[in-house]
């Protein structure tokens, strides 16, 4: 996947997040049909937030999302909405299946994992930032120091 810059009136950006949600009590509830449904649900929810689901995968007790976001986004609010809306949709569509695992209207564990993901490694960006203003950086740009 090539990094794709996006823009709005005041910013050019390329922001990607890796998000992981785990089922409540790590119950193995996510059979293939439910995973396929969640992929569609997450894509729809993210579109409403002006974001994009780039990749999706999961196993019986957790899901991974690779998401492209915009800079005006409050990540914690997005995460909360993704969990709430996807859980509500899944509980409605798969009520009978999920009732075997949860006697309360539960679905996702309250904790989550989120990490920024970039086109360049952390080491590459760190080295680039450290070189700013140095003689070596000026030479690479074709300028005299």
Phi, psi and omega in degrees: 000121178282138175299133182239113178285143176239164180213158170225197185299331188231006185208148167245131187211161176209087187245122180234143177234142169257122183238138177232129174243140179244142178293151178302132182061016183052033177294140183273074186259345192271077177287166186308319180296320179290320177299316179298319178296317180296322178302314178296316180298313179299318179300317180294316180298315181295323177299320178296335178268008184062035177240177182221135173276114182271320180214153178214141175201162180191170176232190186298333185235009177197162176229153175240136176233137169249119192234138171263128183237171176252159188289345180273008188274138170267106188300317182295325178290318177300313181302312180301317180293319178301315181292313183295310184292319180291321179296316180299313180297315181295319180294328177288313185285326185240039185304313183294315179299312184287335178297336177288340183254329186227126176270344172256165179284070181251162174204292181268148169293149183290335178279161177206168174242137173217138180216142174284147181229132182233171178284334179247151179290159178302320180297319180296314180294317179300315180297320179299313181295319180297328182282346183301132178082001180267163179298319179300318180296317180297318178298318181296330180273358178082023181248157174277143181278000000 
